[in-house]
Amino acid sequence: METYTAMRQFADSWGLLFMALFFVGVILFAIRPGSKKQAEEAASIPLKED
């Protein structure tokens, strides 16, 4: 089996599953309780004066 074929089969199966699970994890991380305060603090960083 060629390397390209093996990598393509991996990407078509497990790679796609990994990317989908990663995407769901990022979404859950963003909407978890308590994340609004952290997001607001991060958004105000450029506006802070030292």
NULUMSE-915532 format. One line per field, with one value per residue: residue in three letters; x, y, z of N, C-alpha, C, O, CB in turn. Coordinates in Angstrom, 1 decimal. Atoms other than C-alpha are relative to their C-alpha. Glycine has a CB too. Example, Ala and Ser with C-alpha at 12.3 -4.5 7.8 and 13.67 -1.06 7.14 Angstrom:
<atoms>
seti <- ALA,SER
nxx <- 0.9,-0.9
nyy <- -1.2,-1.1
nzz <- 0.0,0.0
caxx <- 12.3,13.7
cayy <- -4.5,-1.1
cazz <- 7.8,7.1
cxx <- 0.9,-0.8
cyy <- 1.2,1.1
czz <- 0.0,0.8
oxx <- 1.9,-0.3
oyy <- 1.2,2.2
ozz <- 0.7,0.9
cbxx <- -1.0,0.4
cbyy <- 0.0,0.5
cbzz <- 1.2,-1.4
</atoms>
This chain:
<atoms>
seti <- MET,GLU,THR,TYR,THR,ALA,MET,ARG,GLN,PHE,ALA,ASP,SER,TRP,GLY,LEU,LEU,PHE,MET,ALA,LEU,PHE,PHE,VAL,GLY,VAL,ILE,LEU,PHE,ALA,ILE,ARG,PRO,GLY,SER,LYS,LYS,GLN,ALA,GLU,GLU,ALA,ALA,SER,ILE,PRO,LEU,LYS,GLU,ASP
nxx <- 0.8,-0.7,0.2,1.1,1.2,0.2,0.3,1.3,1.0,0.0,0.7,1.4,0.7,-0.3,-0.3,1.3,0.6,-0.8,0.3,1.4,0.0,-0.8,0.9,1.0,-0.7,-0.3,1.3,0.4,-0.9,0.4,1.3,0.0,0.3,-1.1,-0.9,0.4,-0.9,-1.3,0.0,0.1,-1.3,-0.9,0.4,-0.3,-1.5,-0.5,0.5,-0.7,-1.2,-1.0
nyy <- -1.2,-1.3,-1.0,-0.9,0.7,0.3,-1.3,-0.5,0.9,-0.5,-1.3,0.2,0.6,-0.4,-1.5,-0.7,0.1,-0.8,-1.4,-0.2,0.0,-1.3,-1.1,0.1,-0.4,-1.4,-0.6,0.2,-0.8,-1.4,-0.3,0.5,-1.0,-0.7,-0.4,-1.4,-1.0,0.1,-0.5,-1.5,-0.5,0.1,-1.0,-1.3,-0.1,-1.0,-1.3,-0.3,-0.9,0.3
nzz <- 0.0,0.1,-1.2,0.2,-0.1,-1.4,-0.7,0.4,-0.7,-1.4,-0.1,0.3,-1.1,-1.4,0.0,0.0,-1.3,-0.9,0.2,-0.4,-1.5,-0.4,0.2,-1.1,-1.2,0.0,-0.2,-1.4,-0.8,0.1,-0.6,-1.3,-1.0,-0.4,1.1,0.4,-0.7,0.6,1.3,-0.2,-0.5,1.1,1.0,-0.4,-0.1,0.8,-0.5,-1.3,0.0,-1.1
caxx <- 0.0,1.3,1.8,-0.6,-3.3,-2.8,-2.9,-6.0,-7.9,-6.9,-8.1,-11.3,-12.2,-10.4,-9.2,-12.8,-14.0,-11.2,-11.9,-15.7,-15.0,-12.5,-15.1,-17.8,-15.3,-14.4,-18.1,-18.8,-15.8,-17.0,-20.6,-19.6,-20.8,-18.5,-16.9,-18.8,-16.7,-13.5,-14.5,-15.4,-12.1,-10.2,-12.2,-11.3,-7.5,-6.9,-8.8,-6.8,-4.3,-1.2
cayy <- 0.0,3.4,6.1,8.4,5.8,4.9,8.6,9.3,6.3,7.5,11.0,9.8,7.8,8.5,12.0,13.1,11.7,13.4,16.8,16.4,15.6,18.5,20.9,19.7,20.1,23.6,24.5,23.0,24.8,28.1,27.8,26.3,28.1,30.8,31.4,34.7,36.5,35.2,36.1,39.7,40.1,38.9,41.2,44.2,43.6,45.9,48.7,48.6,51.4,50.6
cazz <- 0.0,-0.9,1.7,0.0,-0.2,3.5,4.6,2.5,4.0,7.5,6.8,5.3,8.4,11.7,10.7,9.9,13.2,15.1,13.5,14.2,17.9,18.2,16.7,19.2,22.0,21.0,20.8,24.3,25.7,24.4,25.8,29.1,32.3,33.3,29.9,29.4,32.0,30.6,27.1,28.2,30.0,26.9,24.6,26.8,26.8,23.8,25.5,28.8,29.4,31.3
cxx <- 0.9,-0.2,-1.1,-1.3,-0.3,-0.5,-1.4,-1.1,-0.1,-0.8,-1.5,-0.8,0.3,0.3,-1.3,-0.6,0.7,-0.3,-1.4,0.0,0.7,-1.0,-1.1,0.6,0.3,-1.3,-0.5,0.9,-0.4,-1.3,-0.1,-0.4,1.2,0.9,-0.3,0.9,1.4,0.1,-0.1,1.3,1.0,-0.3,0.4,1.5,0.5,-0.4,0.6,1.1,0.9,0.3
cyy <- 1.2,0.9,0.9,-0.6,-0.2,1.3,0.5,-0.8,0.4,1.3,-0.1,-0.6,0.6,1.5,0.8,-0.1,0.8,1.5,0.3,0.1,1.2,1.2,0.0,0.4,1.5,0.8,-0.1,0.8,1.5,0.3,-0.6,1.1,0.7,0.5,1.4,1.0,0.0,0.6,1.6,0.6,-0.1,1.0,1.4,0.2,1.2,1.4,0.5,0.9,-0.4,1.1
czz <- 0.0,1.2,-0.2,0.2,1.5,0.7,-0.4,0.7,1.5,0.1,-0.3,1.1,1.3,0.0,0.0,1.4,1.0,-0.1,0.4,1.5,0.5,-0.2,1.1,1.3,0.1,0.3,1.5,0.9,0.0,0.7,1.4,1.0,0.5,-1.1,-0.4,0.6,-0.6,-1.4,0.0,0.4,-1.2,-1.1,0.5,0.1,-0.9,0.5,1.3,-0.3,1.1,0.9
oxx <- 1.8,-1.3,-1.9,-2.2,-1.5,-1.4,-2.1,-2.1,-1.2,-1.6,-2.3,-2.0,-0.5,0.0,-1.4,-1.2,0.1,-0.6,-1.7,-0.7,0.3,-1.0,-1.4,0.0,0.1,-1.4,-0.9,0.4,-0.3,-1.5,-1.2,-0.1,2.3,1.9,0.5,1.4,2.0,1.1,0.6,1.7,1.8,0.6,0.6,1.9,1.3,0.3,0.4,1.9,0.4,1.1
oyy <- 1.3,0.8,1.1,0.0,-0.1,1.3,1.0,-0.3,0.4,1.5,0.6,-0.5,1.3,2.2,1.8,0.9,1.5,2.2,1.4,1.0,1.8,2.0,1.1,1.1,2.0,1.7,0.9,1.3,2.2,1.5,-0.6,2.3,0.0,1.3,2.0,2.0,1.0,1.2,2.2,1.6,0.9,1.5,2.3,1.4,2.0,2.4,1.6,0.8,-0.6,1.0
ozz <- 0.8,1.8,0.7,0.8,1.9,1.6,0.4,1.1,2.0,1.0,0.3,1.2,1.9,1.0,0.7,1.9,1.9,0.8,1.0,2.1,1.5,0.7,1.6,2.1,1.2,1.0,2.1,1.9,1.0,1.1,1.9,0.7,0.7,-0.8,-1.1,0.0,-0.8,-1.8,-0.8,-0.1,-1.4,-1.7,-0.4,0.5,-0.4,0.1,1.7,-1.2,2.2,1.8
cbxx <- -1.0,-0.3,1.3,0.1,0.0,1.2,1.0,-0.1,0.4,1.4,0.7,-0.2,0.4,1.2,0.8,-0.9,0.1,1.5,0.1,-0.9,0.7,1.2,-0.7,-0.6,1.3,0.6,-1.1,0.1,1.5,-0.1,-1.1,1.3,-0.8,0.8,-0.1,-1.4,0.0,0.5,-1.2,-1.1,0.6,0.0,-1.5,-0.7,0.7,-0.4,-1.5,0.4,-0.5,1.3
cbyy <- 0.0,0.7,0.8,0.6,-1.3,-0.6,1.0,-0.2,-1.5,0.2,1.0,-0.9,-1.5,-0.7,0.3,-0.6,-1.5,-0.2,0.3,-1.1,-1.3,0.2,-0.2,-1.4,-0.8,0.5,-0.6,-1.5,-0.1,0.4,-0.6,-0.7,-0.6,-0.8,-0.9,0.3,-0.4,-1.5,-0.5,0.4,-0.9,-1.4,-0.1,0.3,-1.3,-0.1,0.0,-1.2,1.5,-0.6
cbzz <- 1.2,-1.3,0.2,-1.5,-0.7,0.7,-0.3,-1.5,-0.1,0.5,-1.0,-1.2,0.0,0.5,-1.3,-1.1,0.4,-0.2,-1.5,-0.5,0.5,-0.9,-1.4,0.0,0.1,-1.3,-0.9,0.3,-0.5,-1.5,-0.9,0.4,1.2,1.0,-1.1,0.3,1.5,0.0,-0.8,0.9,1.1,-0.6,-0.2,1.3,-0.4,-1.4,0.1,0.7,0.0,-0.7
</atoms>
